[in-house]
Amino acid sequence: MILAVPRPSSYSQFAHHLSNLGLQVREDVPLRELTRFQIGGEVRVLAETSEESLFLEGMRAVRTLGLPWLALGAGTNLIASDDGFSGVILRFRGARVELRETSVYAESGAELQDLVDFTIASGLEGLHTMTRIPGWVGGAVYGNAGAYGNSIGAAVEGVRFFDGRVLRGLDHDGCRFGYRDSIFKHNKDWIILSVSLTLPPGNAEAMRRRAAEIRSIRDAKYPPSMRCAGSIFKNLLVSELPEPVAAALPPGVVIEGKLPAGWLLDQVGAKGMRRGDIQVAAYHANTIYNDGAGKSEDLRALIEELKVRVRERFGIQLEEEVQYVGF
Ligand SMILES: Cc1cc2nc3c(=O)[nH]c(=O)nc-3n(C[C@H](O)[C@H](O)[C@H](O)COP(=O)(O)OP(=O)(O)OC[C@H]3O[C@@H](n4cnc5c(N)ncnc54)[C@H](O)[C@@H]3O)c2cc1C
């Protein structure tokens, strides 16, 4: 019961409370264990469960006490501070993926790849090009993840989420999906619990072949051991570029109406730049990785330097696709 939550005098006491509720709880967990960049100091409490009712109980306790908190998935799109996060991280690990009448239902803690594989096996078209995007379904909906012409938002019929007080649902239009954007990015205290998707029938064999091609391209670009967050910056809609920049673009650089941020970064000499153990890939200017014992301080400074270079040369403000924790 919410009202029975004692005001803890310490995070340890609160961790105990969550543990008594039935959540799996760890204290002082390094964020480098929770993020693919493998960077970041400690979070005071990490609490997780695959039981939705337990998760909501834990969530309500955190909210009732007004503790700083954050929802997390697989941590593949995050830069965490070297100073850590003085608060509670909650992870909902419900991972069911199933057909429900004409829709595919997925809990937010499912691996995105499991959802992709499920749709291919079910002969449903639209997510197969998202093969090898790491992370969980909740994080994918939050950022409207996508690749090779498809994004998850296009297939979303509805999302169930907790708004801090009650469970709610939004239909496709209500989610306001845009390029790497959704209503959830603008309401950071909402937690996605599950999603239903509608996909048209397709040719499973053709989808399998395309997925295999994409897997090998992606594995070459992002080896599974690479400590990174995919693209650091969003690409740019050509329709929103300053006129002189749009007019001077060489043929072939625009893909699906977008100018890759990597092209701009390449023009300002980003490839191969380094700061401490943080490295810009020599083959892709929008990929930055941790090449050893990287620090978030160096990562942020390098990102800032790249933004300044692009702004000074092109008058364009790059926007991060990655999210920050603890800054
Ligand atoms: C090698 C590599 C390649 C990538 N390629 C692509 C790509 O091609 N296309 C693409 O779109 N992305 C790509 N990404 C980025 C990343 O994989 C996706 O953004 C992914 O969907 C993030 O999921 P996650 O579970 O890791 O989220 P996290 O990194 O854990 O979280 C990201 C954000 O989502 C929020 N969030 C997470 N779960 C929930 C929830 N249940 N409710 C509310 N908010 C939540 C978090 O608070 C955080 O702000 C790539 C990343 C890597 C490392």
The ligand as a MOL file (V3000), in Angstrom:
LIG
                    3D

  0  0  0     0  0            999 V3000
M  V30 BEGIN CTAB
M  V30 COUNTS 53 58 0 0 0
M  V30 BEGIN ATOM
M  V30 1 C 25.2080 -0.7170 -32.1240 0
M  V30 2 C 23.9330 0.0910 -32.0540 0
M  V30 3 C 23.1910 0.2920 -33.1940 0
M  V30 4 C 21.9900 1.0300 -33.1400 0
M  V30 5 N 21.2780 1.2040 -34.2790 0
M  V30 6 C 20.1020 1.8660 -34.2380 0
M  V30 7 C 19.3240 2.0310 -35.4310 0
M  V30 8 O 19.6710 1.5790 -36.5040 0
M  V30 9 N 18.1580 2.7090 -35.3230 0
M  V30 10 C 17.7180 3.2150 -34.1400 0
M  V30 11 O 16.6350 3.7930 -34.1080 0
M  V30 12 N 18.4560 3.0870 -32.9950 0
M  V30 13 C 19.6150 2.4220 -33.0230 0
M  V30 14 N 20.3700 2.2950 -31.8750 0
M  V30 15 C 19.9310 2.9390 -30.6330 0
M  V30 16 C 19.1750 1.9920 -29.6670 0
M  V30 17 O 19.4590 0.6620 -29.9350 0
M  V30 18 C 17.6930 2.1780 -29.7680 0
M  V30 19 O 17.3790 3.5060 -29.4890 0
M  V30 20 C 16.9420 1.2700 -28.7890 0
M  V30 21 O 15.5980 1.2540 -29.1760 0
M  V30 22 C 17.0490 1.7080 -27.3260 0
M  V30 23 O 16.4550 0.6970 -26.4980 0
M  V30 24 P 17.0020 0.4360 -25.0200 0
M  V30 25 O 16.1420 -0.6030 -24.3930 0
M  V30 26 O 18.4500 0.1210 -25.0360 0
M  V30 27 O 16.7590 1.8480 -24.3460 0
M  V30 28 P 17.6600 2.5630 -23.2330 0
M  V30 29 O 18.9660 2.9560 -23.8270 0
M  V30 30 O 17.6850 1.7430 -21.9980 0
M  V30 31 O 16.8110 3.8760 -22.9800 0
M  V30 32 C 16.7020 4.8690 -23.9640 0
M  V30 33 C 15.6750 5.8970 -23.5110 0
M  V30 34 O 14.3930 5.2750 -23.4870 0
M  V30 35 C 13.7900 5.4420 -22.2280 0
M  V30 36 N 13.0450 4.2140 -21.9560 0
M  V30 37 C 13.5310 2.9450 -22.0020 0
M  V30 38 N 12.5550 2.0700 -21.7000 0
M  V30 39 C 11.4300 2.7920 -21.4480 0
M  V30 40 C 10.0920 2.4610 -21.0730 0
M  V30 41 N 9.7030 1.2110 -20.8920 0
M  V30 42 N 9.2100 3.4780 -20.8990 0
M  V30 43 C 9.5910 4.7700 -21.0840 0
M  V30 44 N 10.8390 5.1490 -21.4220 0
M  V30 45 C 11.7480 4.1650 -21.6130 0
M  V30 46 C 14.9310 5.6490 -21.2380 0
M  V30 47 O 14.5200 6.3910 -20.1080 0
M  V30 48 C 15.9230 6.4070 -22.0930 0
M  V30 49 O 15.6650 7.7910 -22.0650 0
M  V30 50 C 21.5610 1.5680 -31.9070 0
M  V30 51 C 22.3340 1.3650 -30.7520 0
M  V30 52 C 23.5000 0.6280 -30.8330 0
M  V30 53 C 24.3110 0.3970 -29.5830 0
M  V30 END ATOM
M  V30 BEGIN BOND
M  V30 1 1 1 2
M  V30 2 1 2 3
M  V30 3 2 2 52
M  V30 4 2 3 4
M  V30 5 1 4 5
M  V30 6 1 4 50
M  V30 7 2 5 6
M  V30 8 1 6 7
M  V30 9 1 6 13
M  V30 10 2 7 8
M  V30 11 1 7 9
M  V30 12 1 9 10
M  V30 13 2 10 11
M  V30 14 1 10 12
M  V30 15 2 12 13
M  V30 16 1 13 14
M  V30 17 1 14 15
M  V30 18 1 14 50
M  V30 19 1 15 16
M  V30 20 1 16 17
M  V30 21 1 16 18
M  V30 22 1 18 19
M  V30 23 1 18 20
M  V30 24 1 20 21
M  V30 25 1 20 22
M  V30 26 1 22 23
M  V30 27 1 23 24
M  V30 28 2 24 25
M  V30 29 1 24 26
M  V30 30 1 24 27
M  V30 31 1 27 28
M  V30 32 2 28 29
M  V30 33 1 28 30
M  V30 34 1 28 31
M  V30 35 1 31 32
M  V30 36 1 32 33
M  V30 37 1 33 34
M  V30 38 1 33 48
M  V30 39 1 34 35
M  V30 40 1 35 36
M  V30 41 1 35 46
M  V30 42 1 36 37
M  V30 43 1 36 45
M  V30 44 2 37 38
M  V30 45 1 38 39
M  V30 46 1 39 40
M  V30 47 2 39 45
M  V30 48 1 40 41
M  V30 49 2 40 42
M  V30 50 1 42 43
M  V30 51 2 43 44
M  V30 52 1 44 45
M  V30 53 1 46 47
M  V30 54 1 46 48
M  V30 55 1 48 49
M  V30 56 2 50 51
M  V30 57 1 51 52
M  V30 58 1 52 53
M  V30 END BOND
M  V30 END CTAB
M  END
